[in-house]
Amino acid sequence: MSNKAIKNWIAEVNNGKSVLVASRLKEIHPLADRIVRQLVLIDKIEYIWVGHDRIRASSEVKIEGTRKIPITKPGHPTAIGFDLILSFHINQSSFTKSPLLLKVMEKPC
């Protein structure tokens, strides 16, 4: 995918949310695409970051220099978020979650 193709993908999936992509990412994996398309449907999630082997999503973002990073720290007092680690070559995934996200996930979208 070219930068233009990634920008078009972001415009297609963002649903009014801030979808960010790692600068060196050349292609969106089909599984990452499906996950992001579902994450934008969760009301509390406002920021989604897609990297080579992970997806971070949160209600809040921290700014480090010029980068916006979704807050995924477990036990954060105000942010609802998680960090999904993907291993495409072994077809596994794992994630860490905020206790507040569990409450949000219990409610229907």
Secondary structure, 3 states (H helix, E strand, C coil): CCHHHHHHHHHHHCCCCEEEECCCCCCCCHHHHHHHHHHCCCCCCCEEEECCCEEEEECCEEEECCEEEECCCCCCCCCCEEEEEEECCCCEEEEEECHHHHHHHHCCC
